[in-house]
Amino acid sequence: MPARTDAADMTPVAGSGRLARRIGELDPPSAYVAGYAKARAVDQETADNYIRHTTIGDPELDPVFEELADVPPADLHRFIRAGIEQDDEAALRSAPRALREFFDNLEVPDWVDFEAFVPGQRAFFNNMSNMLVAYAVGSAVEGFSTLVSKSFAMTGRVTGLGPGAERRLRQNNRHMVETYFPNGLRRDSDGWKVSMRIRFIHARMRQLLAASDGWDHTAWGTPLSAAHVGGISLYTFSIRQFEHAAAMGSAISRKERDSIVRIWRYVGHLLGVPDAILFASEAEARRIYEIGHLCEPPPDDDSIGVATAVFKAIPAMAGVQTDAERRALQIYAYRLSRALIGNQLADRYGYPNTVRIRSLVLLYYRVRASVLRLLAKKALVKEQAFEQIFGATQYDEEGISYRLPDRVRAVDQSPW
């Protein structure tokens, strides 16, 4: 009988009723086994690193939340606000020690150069008429094709009844606007604050999901894992979004691309992504993203549900009122999305059978962009773009809310 290699080491998975394959030195979550084996044949080091981070969340903040488990929600809200806003020293002094030490240890890494962010910030605002569309029907739905969709599906915040998907998209847009705003990522600016708020929400949802009966740790690993946040989401919000915008007529220079990578590397740091999976270049970001997608299982019903909810939210965000206009806009959104993400993923999502010629929709956008540049006054185009992007952005009257979810299901949560 031939000797068994580590790639064929079969080990039982507790509670799963099936076997998981041990690959190399890692026991991947069972849902990743097939994809991981394929990805490892392409790039062993990157695949190993991605799978390793499917069982890691935020190594710095997650342990803090374990110590905050018994803190009343109102007090927790007050402590977090004091730490992020730096406007209530007395409140922060009364916070648990673990939380105070977390804020005390927040530092700007040596590799951060705020001046190097300027080209990327300009690129966003120069092309923002395409940016929100590129995210909603392009990079976002690609990101939801991964197991990160499990977190959204379980909470129902995007897929459930009510305006959850619309609010979620508007909050993501708010994060983008503040991130790219001049000096937006400095300590006292809203880009930094919104990023830190997201980090706290992620940590809280990891805690809630991990403790729920519905989360399958053996199959899926850690909720909102570092693999998904660092390996998929950062690239989705950065270069991938600009690639889709460029397909619709935007122009992005090499210097601007490099700047965008620098911006989102720092955002990843603010979100608690471990250095081991935090990209340092566009090539590295793209490699992690591509190998990560190879590791992921094919989109399932949860992925389809989350992606579909995004399309249902688009007419409301666009201010469309009538049913006929709503259907027309959704059909066009499906056509554009198919052109951006490709037929294979679009077919998996069950998109309607629309025109399958990629160049047709993209040609429309290129011609439209050229006409606008030639015929419209530049100031007017910018003004209209600002109206569009802020109209699709979530700005609450109270400013940034630091309340956190207190239940897994959105319908059971207190307002936050």
MOWO-V315073 format. One line per field, one symbol per residue. ss: DSSP state (H for helix, E for strand, C for the rest). burial: # if it has 9 or more other ideal C-beta (glycine too) atoms within 8 Angstrom, else .. Layout:
# MOWO-V315073
ss = ???
burial = ???
This chain:
# MOWO-V315073
ss = CCCCCHHHEEEECCCCCCEEEEECCEECCHHHHHHHHHHHHHCHHHHHHHHHHHHCCCCCCHHHHHHCCCCCHHHHHHHHHHHHHCCCHHHHHCCCHHHHHHHHCCCCCCCCCHHHHHHHHHHHHHCHHHHHHHHHHHHHHHHCCCCCHHHHHHHCCCCCCCCHHHHHHHHHHHHHHHHHCCCCCCCCCHHHHHHHHHHHHHHHHHHHHHHCCCCCHHHHCCCCCHHHHHHHHHHHHCHHHHHHHHHCCCCCCHHHHHHHHHHHHHHHHHCCCCHHHCCCCHHHHHHHHHHHHHHCCCCCHHHHHHHHHHHHHHHHHHCCCCHHHHHHHHHHHHHHHHHHHCHHHHHHCCCCCCCCCHHHHHHHHHHHHHHHHHHCCHHHHHHHHHHHHHHCCCCCCCCCCCCCCCCCCHHHCCCC
burial = ........#.#.#..#...#####.#.###.##.######..#..#########.###.######.##..#.#..#########...#..##..##.###.##........#...##########.##################################...##################..###..######################.#..#.##.#######################.#######.#...###################..###..#.######.######..#..################..#....##..###.#########...##.##.#..#...#.###..##.###.#........##.###.###.##......#.#.##..###..#...
